[in-house]
Amino acid sequence: MSTRKPSHFALTDAGLRASGETAERPLNQLSGLRRQVLEIIDEVLSDSSQAPDAVREQLRQHIAANPGHPEEALLEHLSELRSEQPDPQGERDEPAKQGEPAPQDEPESQHPSSPRLEAVLRDHMLMTAFQPVFDLTTGTPVGAEALTRFVSDSGDPADFWFAEAEDSGLRTDLEFAALESGLEAALKLPPHLFVALKLSDEVCLDPRLPGLFEQTPVAPGRVILEVSGKFPQDQADSLDAAVAPLRSAGVRLCIENTGSFFAAASHVLRLKPEMIKLERNLTAGLNLDSLRQELVEAEVAFAREIGAVLTAQRIETKDELDTLTGLGVPLGQGYHLGRPSVQPREWAKWAGKAGRLASPGGRGRTARS
């Protein structure tokens, strides 16, 4: 990173004055997140930068729109750049979630290097975006899913960072950092919303997990831990035992369906989660596929039978939404309903009327606890 006087300093300094912060603060007096952010902005706006003029102008606009808040300006800029990139998995621009593996056909050079990853962990250069989850029968937000965002000038999506962490033996450390960020950010959400946190089987089994929730002021009853239904059969008992203390305290469990009809049924029956999540390949274009509609209808009946709430993700069209609602899926999220945001002022708009978890079938009864 450059250590010379930043070419963008007039922009950020004006923002500092506008927000009441001390003006004329040299870059070398800044520390932590802000210093890293200003260095990244400096690199992008510098004369030697290889960034296109349009990208630099875009960043200047975000800085001007967030006076005194360069972190928010950079996060908005990186999120916008990410939204303009083609989805490597062909699923439009749905944000990558923590815990999902990187596509196998992507060149390894696109992953961040280990020193950069270590810097992210050392300086906490990650933030949390939340995407609202809606009661599809009332249209009101009832929760939010935490998505990890990295403060980086590379624009690499989250799954690249987690894949690099896996290769570097830092996957668990990175997931815990993401969980800490998510729980800290959740304090700024409307208090009636549940908070969904996605984590790997390894972190579920990590003995540090209960301690993390003992240290957070977020009420356990607001937290939903989301795990994949792909975990090995022989880990089901260990997973059940590991999360049992958290569930006794009020934390709820969600298992993501793997897309194969009841592929995780044995896990679901053994763990008795409070929520089951439909994978994207079941919801994409659902309105055009009668066979998958029958599968989703069967999932609705299965969830109702075991007392779980069914939720759909990545709802991208009105037709998909109408079909899911017609089939009795009570909860859902996706770009058609609400995009992820790193801005607390956007999260505040989700307050609305305090909602409860709708029961399968959308009758408004509270799911079992």
C-alpha positions in Angstrom: 0.0 0.0 0.0 1.2 3.5 -0.7 2.4 5.7 2.2 2.6 9.0 0.3 0.0 11.7 0.9 -3.2 10.4 -0.6 -4.4 11.9 -3.8 -8.0 11.6 -2.4 -7.2 13.4 0.8 -9.2 16.5 0.0 -12.3 14.3 -0.4 -11.9 12.4 2.8 -10.7 15.5 4.8 -13.8 17.4 3.7 -15.9 14.5 4.8 -14.2 14.5 8.2 -14.9 18.2 8.7 -18.5 17.7 7.6 -19.0 15.0 10.3 -17.4 17.0 13.1 -14.2 14.9 13.3 -10.8 16.5 13.6 -9.6 17.8 10.3 -6.1 17.6 8.9 -5.4 14.3 10.5 -2.3 12.8 8.8 -2.8 9.3 7.4 0.0 7.9 9.7 -2.0 9.0 12.8 -4.9 6.8 11.8 -5.0 3.1 12.8 -7.0 -0.1 12.4 -9.9 -0.2 10.0 -9.9 3.4 9.0 -6.3 3.5 8.1 -6.6 0.3 6.0 -9.7 1.8 4.3 -8.0 5.1 3.4 -5.0 3.2 2.1 -7.2 1.2 -0.2 -9.0 4.3 -1.4 -5.6 5.9 -2.0 -4.5 3.1 -4.2 -7.6 3.1 -6.3 -7.6 6.9 -6.8 -3.9 7.3 -7.3 -2.4 8.3 -10.6 -0.6 4.9 -10.8 -3.7 2.9 -10.3 -4.7 0.5 -13.0 -8.4 0.9 -12.1 -10.5 2.2 -15.0 -11.6 5.9 -14.9 -15.2 4.8 -14.5 -14.3 2.8 -11.4 -12.4 5.7 -9.8 -15.2 8.1 -10.5 -17.7 5.7 -9.0 -15.6 5.5 -5.8 -15.4 9.3 -5.6 -19.2 9.5 -5.8 -19.5 7.0 -2.9 -17.1 9.1 -0.9 -19.1 12.2 -1.6 -22.3 10.4 -0.6 -20.8 9.3 2.7 -19.0 12.3 4.2 -16.9 11.4 7.2 -17.5 7.6 6.7 -14.9 6.2 4.3 -15.6 2.7 5.5 -19.2 2.8 4.4 -18.2 4.5 1.1 -15.7 1.7 0.3 -18.1 -1.0 1.2 -20.8 0.5 -1.0 -18.2 0.7 -3.8 -17.1 -2.9 -3.4 -20.6 -4.2 -3.2 -21.5 -2.3 -6.4 -18.5 -3.6 -8.2 -19.4 -7.1 -7.1 -23.0 -6.7 -8.4 -21.6 -5.8 -11.8 -19.5 -9.0 -12.1 -21.0 -12.2 -13.7 -21.9 -14.8 -11.1 -19.4 -17.7 -11.5 -22.1 -20.2 -10.6 -24.5 -18.8 -13.2 -27.0 -17.7 -10.5 -27.2 -14.1 -11.5 -25.7 -11.9 -8.8 -26.8 -13.5 -5.6 -24.2 -12.7 -2.9 -21.9 -15.5 -1.8 -22.5 -16.8 1.6 -20.0 -17.8 4.2 -19.5 -21.6 4.2 -20.1 -22.2 0.5 -17.1 -23.7 -1.4 -15.6 -21.9 -4.3 -16.3 -23.1 -7.8 -13.9 -25.8 -8.7 -13.2 -24.5 -12.2 -12.0 -21.1 -11.0 -8.3 -20.5 -11.3 -6.5 -20.5 -8.0 -4.9 -17.1 -8.8 -8.3 -15.5 -8.1 -8.1 -16.4 -4.4 -6.5 -13.9 -2.0 -3.0 -14.7 -0.7 -2.4 -16.0 2.8 -0.7 -12.8 3.9 -3.8 -10.8 2.9 -6.0 -13.2 4.7 -3.9 -13.0 7.8 -4.1 -9.2 7.6 -7.9 -9.5 7.4 -8.0 -11.5 10.6 -5.5 -9.3 12.3 -7.1 -6.0 11.5 -10.7 -7.2 11.4 -11.1 -6.2 7.8 -14.5 -7.7 7.3 -18.0 -6.5 7.8 -21.5 -7.9 7.8 -24.3 -7.3 5.3 -27.8 -8.4 6.2 -30.5 -9.6 3.8 -34.1 -9.4 5.1 -36.2 -12.5 5.5 -40.0 -12.0 5.0 -43.2 -13.6 6.1 -44.6 -14.3 2.7 -48.1 -14.3 3.9 -48.0 -10.8 5.3 -45.0 -9.2 3.5 -43.4 -8.1 6.7 -39.7 -8.7 7.6 -39.3 -11.3 10.4 -35.5 -11.8 10.3 -32.2 -11.2 8.5 -29.4 -13.4 7.3 -25.8 -12.4 7.9 -23.6 -12.3 4.9 -19.8 -11.6 5.1 -18.3 -8.8 3.2 -14.5 -8.2 3.0 -12.8 -4.8 2.9 -10.5 -5.3 -0.1 -9.6 -3.6 -3.3 -9.7 -6.9 -5.2 -13.4 -7.3 -5.3 -13.1 -11.0 -4.6 -16.4 -12.6 -3.4 -16.7 -14.1 0.0 -16.5 -17.7 -1.2 -13.0 -17.1 -2.5 -11.9 -15.8 0.9 -13.3 -18.8 2.7 -11.8 -21.2 0.1 -8.4 -19.6 0.6 -8.9 -19.9 4.4 -9.6 -23.6 3.9 -6.4 -24.0 2.0 -4.4 -22.1 4.5 -5.8 -23.8 7.6 -7.5 -20.6 8.7 -11.1 -21.6 7.9 -12.3 -21.9 11.5 -10.6 -18.7 12.5 -12.2 -16.8 9.6 -15.6 -18.2 10.4 -15.4 -17.2 14.0 -14.4 -13.7 12.9 -17.4 -13.6 10.6 -19.7 -14.8 13.4 -18.3 -12.1 15.8 -18.9 -9.5 13.1 -22.4 -10.7 12.5 -23.4 -10.8 16.2 -21.9 -7.3 16.7 -23.8 -5.9 13.7 -27.0 -7.6 14.8 -27.3 -5.2 17.7 -28.2 -2.5 15.2 -31.0 -4.6 13.6 -34.6 -3.9 14.7 -34.9 -6.0 17.9 -37.8 -8.2 16.8 -35.9 -9.7 13.8 -34.2 -13.0 14.1 -30.6 -13.3 13.0 -29.6 -16.2 10.8 -25.9 -17.2 10.9 -24.5 -19.7 8.5 -21.6 -21.9 9.7 -19.8 -25.0 8.8 -20.0 -28.3 10.6 -16.4 -27.8 11.9 -17.4 -24.6 13.7 -20.6 -26.2 15.0 -18.3 -28.8 16.7 -15.7 -26.3 17.9 -15.7 -26.0 21.7 -15.3 -22.3 21.4 -18.7 -21.8 19.9 -20.7 -21.7 23.2 -18.3 -19.2 24.6 -18.9 -16.9 21.7 -22.6 -16.7 22.5 -21.9 -16.2 26.2 -20.0 -13.0 25.3 -22.6 -11.4 23.0 -25.5 -9.3 24.2 -27.7 -10.6 21.4 -30.6 -12.6 22.9 -30.2 -16.3 22.1 -33.9 -16.5 21.1 -33.1 -14.2 18.2 -30.3 -16.4 16.8 -30.8 -19.1 14.2 -27.7 -21.3 13.3 -27.8 -22.5 9.7 -25.9 -25.7 8.8 -25.8 -27.6 5.6 -27.7 -30.9 5.2 -24.5 -32.4 3.6 -22.7 -33.1 6.8 -21.7 -36.8 7.3 -24.1 -39.2 8.8 -21.6 -40.2 11.5 -21.4 -36.5 12.7 -25.1 -36.1 13.4 -24.9 -37.2 17.0 -21.8 -35.1 17.6 -23.5 -32.1 16.0 -26.6 -32.6 18.1 -24.6 -32.8 21.3 -22.5 -29.7 20.4 -25.4 -27.4 19.8 -27.7 -28.8 22.5 -26.5 -26.3 25.2 -27.1 -23.4 22.8 -30.6 -24.7 21.8 -31.4 -25.1 25.5 -30.6 -21.4 25.9 -33.0 -20.5 23.1 -30.8 -20.6 19.9 -32.7 -22.3 17.0 -31.3 -24.6 14.4 -31.8 -24.5 10.6 -30.8 -27.2 8.1 -30.4 -26.3 4.5 -31.9 -28.9 2.1 -29.3 -30.0 -0.4 -31.7 -30.0 -3.3 -32.1 -33.7 -3.6 -35.5 -34.7 -2.3 -35.2 -35.4 1.4 -31.4 -36.0 1.0 -31.0 -34.7 4.5 -34.2 -36.3 5.8 -32.3 -38.5 8.3 -30.4 -35.5 9.6 -33.5 -33.5 9.9 -35.4 -36.2 11.8 -32.5 -36.7 14.2 -31.8 -33.0 14.9 -35.4 -31.8 14.8 -34.5 -28.3 13.6 -36.8 -25.3 14.0 -36.3 -24.3 10.4 -35.6 -26.0 7.0 -34.2 -24.0 4.1 -34.8 -24.7 0.5 -31.7 -24.5 -1.7 -31.7 -22.3 -4.7 -31.9 -25.1 -7.3 -35.4 -25.8 -5.9 -36.7 -22.3 -6.2 -35.1 -21.0 -9.4 -37.7 -21.0 -12.1 -40.0 -23.0 -9.9 -43.1 -21.5 -11.6 -42.0 -23.3 -14.8 -41.4 -26.8 -13.4 -44.3 -28.8 -12.2 -42.1 -31.6 -10.9 -40.2 -29.3 -8.6 -43.4 -27.8 -7.4 -44.5 -31.2 -6.3 -41.2 -31.6 -4.4 -41.6 -28.3 -2.7 -45.2 -29.1 -1.8 -43.9 -32.4 -0.2 -41.2 -30.4 1.7 -44.0 -28.1 3.0 -45.9 -31.1 4.3 -42.7 -32.7 5.8 -41.8 -29.5 7.6 -45.3 -29.2 9.0 -45.2 -32.8 10.2 -42.0 -32.3 12.3 -43.0 -28.8 13.5 -40.4 -26.8 11.5 -40.7 -23.7 9.5 -39.8 -23.8 5.8 -38.0 -20.9 4.2 -36.9 -20.3 0.6 -33.8 -18.4 -0.5 -32.8 -16.4 -3.6 -36.3 -15.5 -4.8 -35.6 -13.4 -7.8 -38.9 -13.0 -9.6 -42.5 -12.3 -8.9 -43.5 -15.6 -10.5 -41.2 -17.5 -8.2 -42.6 -15.7 -5.2 -46.2 -16.3 -6.2 -45.6 -20.0 -6.8 -43.8 -20.4 -3.4 -46.6 -18.6 -1.6 -49.2 -20.7 -3.4 -47.5 -23.9 -2.3 -47.6 -22.8 1.3 -43.9 -21.8 1.9 -44.2 -19.3 4.8 -40.8 -17.5 4.7 -38.4 -16.3 2.0 -35.7 -14.0 1.0 -34.1 -12.9 -2.3 -33.3 -9.9 -4.5 -37.0 -9.7 -5.5 -37.9 -9.0 -1.9 -34.9 -7.2 -0.5 -31.2 -6.9 -1.3 -28.3 -7.3 1.2 -27.1 -4.1 2.8 -24.2 -3.0 5.1 -26.1 0.1 6.1 -27.8 0.3 9.5 -30.1 3.0 8.2 -31.4 0.5 5.7 -31.8 -2.2 8.3 -33.9 0.3 10.3 -36.4 0.3 7.5 -37.1 -3.4 8.1 -38.7 -2.6 11.5 -42.3 -2.4 10.4 -44.7 -4.4 12.4 -43.1 -6.9 14.8 -43.6 -10.3 13.2 -43.4 -13.9 14.4 -42.2 -17.0 12.6 -45.2 -18.1 10.6 -46.0 -21.8 10.7 -45.8 -24.0 7.6 -48.9 -23.2 5.6 -48.8 -19.5 6.5 -51.4 -19.6 9.3 -49.4 -17.4 11.5 -48.9 -19.8 14.4 -45.5 -19.7 16.1 -43.2 -22.6 15.4 -42.3 -24.9 18.2 -39.4 -23.8 20.4 
